[in-house]
Amino acid sequence: MKVCLYIRLSKADTDQRYKVESDSIANQRALLHRYLQEHREFFPYEVVEFVDDGFTGTNGNRPGFERMITFLKSGGAKLVLCKDLSRFFRDYVETGEYLERIFPVLGVRLIAVNDGYDSDDYKGTTAGMDVVMRCIVYSYYSKDNSQKIRTALDTKVRRGKYIWASAPYGYVKDPEDKNHLVPDPVAAHVVRRIFALTLDGCTTSEIARRLNDDHVEPPAAHFRRLFPDSRRFTTRVSSENSWTSTNVLRVLHCRVYTGAVVSARKYWNDSDIRDNTIEVGDKWVVFPDCHEALISMDEFESAQQTLRQVKQPRRQNLEYRLRSLVRCGVCGRIMGYRRQGPRSPAYFRCCKNLFSENSSCPTNEHFNEEDLERSVIRSLSQMLQNVVDNDRRIQEAAARTTGTVENAKRSILRIDQAIRQNNVKKMEFYEQYSEGSLSRESFLQRKAELTSEMDRLTAEKSLLTEQLSTLEQVQNSELHDTAEAAVDFLRAENVTNEMLRRFIDRVNVFSGGRVEIVYRFSAPYLDAMSEVRAGADID
Ligand SMILES: [Zn+2]
């Protein structure tokens, strides 16, 4: 695929005072190439580069940019990469124009590597605009000295006003004051849950999986439901729209949830920030208590720290055998998988929302991976051995059975009829005997004949019933398929996650290590089933 790289050296970059080595053309190029190499979805790719060198920022032409837009309009490429959004667009108006109108029409996807922005995350919606705006606003605050923008936004920010077009996920705009945020109860709960899971060590992809498992509405769909008439959503929200690591991460990085409004440090004079209610970092100024917080400042900081820590083993996590199978027996959530250190044993644990009260989940218990694996594989092997044995027994019995299901059913009906007639006759003889029209001797003889006939009929019926059940089981191909897959499983040298998921729907783990395995295959003919399902303890 063809990929456009847009590289721009702004005036601020060339100015010695602000010169940042990482912004040189060579470094921007290296950053973008590295990004491409790390994302196999783009392979094989062909790079087309557009460069603007020393552009001033607020006026003048950008020949490289113009050339690229022409190239995109002629269908030259569908993917554009740049370092950050402020490098790409000159101002808000232009940003909106390109992201909401021009790029969607051209089908162009834009990725701003350092902003973590990917227009594909908002496919079919324009919900990403507020994120883009936030990025842009931050960037312009730090780079652009335009007095005009500064004063207008600044006074609002100073007063703790939320100035962006739409409320971030978790909040809605106060109906009384469009620059003030109030919590959106449903989404606020989800935000709290995301932070709680992170603090418990869950990775962003685990969290996303869990939210999807619980059918939690993702941000774009949620927004659309709240504001069906909003012009921001005139285009469709794809039905596959779901939670991803990216939108989970976006929630986790959003400081607005602490009740704060954030502004760029560079934008403020020292006299402005002497006020002790304002927190100051290298780049940002944070105004706390502007609206109701969804999580505390401490929780936010811990979450950022946890995020950095859990980043490392993520890749490794994907490989474990019981992936997506182990669930908390109490709340039904997929259990978190982690290890204390790189060499310590891995374990499972229920990550039930820390914020929810009356949790009876075993949140403090660690379930050792190796023990659980051994227990599950052993139970499954026994189960599958039973399936194979039963299948063989049924196939053998079927080979001995002649006739069809239909014939057997008809014969059984005939026998039932004969049995009923037999009973009627017995009744009649008894009545004749009690009326005196039949001697006791004759009565007893006829009764004995009927009884022996009845025994013969009953025996024949039970034989036919057994044949019928065998014939019906042979017709059940699901059972035979399971048995064939079971043979492969039992012969395999190494058990993989895929193999386990072929047979197991879930492994419910309860306090004390009691395990319940729910299989994917139905095997009602197996008496052993109920016992195995009832559970094996981890030993
Ligand atoms: Zn639980």
Residues whose N, C-alpha, C, O or C-beta is under 5 A from the ligand:
A	BS01	ZN	C328 V330 C331 G332 C350 K352 C361
